[in-house]
Amino acid sequence: EVTPTGLWIVQENQADGARIFENSRVSFSFESTLLDGTPCYKASVQNPQLITIGKGGVESGVEQGMKWLREGSQAIFLIPPHLGHGNFGDRERIPGNSVLIYHVKVMKVE
């Protein structure tokens, strides 16, 4: 599925857990790579990432994609540069104008 902003979402399962909305606190594991498979960042099931939707701290493409998921969902996000790190990258592992691939698993929604 492609969102109006250009984010691609492939849901790997249809979970029936809690839905994710603006201001939801979401705990999730993920692995991110560049389009060529070069690893970028990850958070394991044992040490998940925790975000509040709408508060930043993560790529806007990740926040947008989360709103399509539920607790227990697994999905792949294909994040275009304008929803990722833009023209300049993150100056560490992600070059400018990079498309990012995120494999995510939503563990908990509050």
C-alpha positions as CSV (number, residue, x, y, z in Angstrom):
1,E,0.0,0.0,0.0
2,V,1.2,3.5,-0.8
3,T,0.1,6.4,1.4
4,P,-0.7,9.9,-0.1
5,T,2.8,11.1,1.1
6,G,4.7,8.4,-0.8
7,L,5.4,6.0,2.1
8,W,5.1,2.3,1.1
9,I,3.8,-0.1,3.7
10,V,3.8,-3.9,3.4
11,Q,1.9,-5.5,6.3
12,E,3.4,-8.9,7.0
13,N,0.5,-9.8,9.4
14,Q,-2.9,-8.4,10.3
15,A,-2.8,-8.1,14.1
16,D,-5.9,-7.3,16.1
17,G,-4.2,-5.5,19.0
18,A,-4.7,-1.9,20.0
19,R,-4.7,0.7,17.2
20,I,-2.0,3.4,17.0
21,F,-3.1,7.0,17.0
22,E,-1.6,10.5,17.5
23,N,0.0,10.6,21.1
24,S,0.0,6.8,21.4
25,R,3.1,5.5,23.1
26,V,4.5,2.7,21.0
27,S,7.3,0.2,21.8
28,F,8.7,-1.5,18.7
29,S,11.7,-3.4,17.4
30,F,13.1,-2.6,14.0
31,E,16.0,-3.0,11.6
32,S,16.6,-0.2,9.1
33,T,18.7,-0.5,5.9
34,L,19.5,1.5,2.9
35,L,17.9,0.4,-0.4
36,D,21.1,-1.5,-1.3
37,G,20.9,-3.5,2.0
38,T,23.5,-1.6,3.9
39,P,22.5,-1.7,7.6
40,C,21.7,1.5,9.4
41,Y,20.1,1.2,12.8
42,K,18.2,-1.4,14.8
43,A,16.4,-1.9,18.1
44,S,15.9,-5.5,19.4
45,V,12.9,-7.1,21.0
46,Q,14.9,-7.2,24.2
47,N,15.8,-3.4,23.9
48,P,12.9,-1.9,21.9
49,Q,12.5,1.7,20.7
50,L,9.9,3.7,22.5
51,I,8.2,6.7,20.9
52,T,5.2,8.9,21.3
53,I,3.4,9.4,18.0
54,G,3.5,13.0,16.9
55,K,6.3,14.0,19.2
56,G,9.2,13.4,16.8
57,G,12.5,11.7,17.7
58,V,12.1,9.3,14.7
59,E,11.7,9.7,11.0
60,S,8.3,11.1,10.0
61,G,7.8,8.1,7.7
62,V,8.1,5.8,10.7
63,E,5.5,7.8,12.6
64,Q,3.1,7.8,9.6
65,G,3.6,4.1,9.0
66,M,2.8,3.3,12.6
67,K,-0.6,4.8,12.3
68,W,-1.5,2.0,9.8
69,L,-0.6,-0.7,12.3
70,R,-1.8,-2.3,15.5
71,E,-0.1,-3.9,18.5
72,G,1.4,-7.2,17.3
73,S,1.8,-6.0,13.7
74,Q,4.9,-6.7,11.6
75,A,5.5,-4.6,8.6
76,I,8.0,-3.2,6.1
77,F,8.2,0.5,5.5
78,L,9.8,1.9,2.3
79,I,10.6,5.5,3.4
80,P,11.4,8.1,0.7
81,P,14.0,10.7,1.5
82,H,11.5,13.5,2.2
83,L,10.0,11.3,5.0
84,G,13.4,10.1,6.2
85,H,16.6,12.2,6.5
86,G,16.1,14.4,3.4
87,N,18.9,15.9,1.3
88,F,21.6,15.8,4.0
89,G,21.1,12.4,5.7
90,D,21.9,11.9,9.3
91,R,25.7,12.6,8.8
92,E,26.5,9.2,10.4
93,R,25.1,6.1,8.6
94,I,22.5,7.5,6.3
95,P,23.7,9.5,3.2
96,G,21.6,12.3,1.8
97,N,18.6,11.5,-0.5
98,S,18.5,7.9,0.8
99,V,15.4,5.7,0.6
100,L,15.2,3.7,3.8
101,I,13.7,0.2,4.4
102,Y,12.4,-0.4,7.9
103,H,11.3,-3.9,9.2
104,V,9.2,-3.2,12.2
105,K,7.4,-5.2,14.9
106,V,5.0,-3.4,17.1
107,M,5.3,-4.8,20.6
108,K,3.1,-2.6,22.8
109,V,0.7,0.3,22.4
110,E,-0.5,2.5,25.2
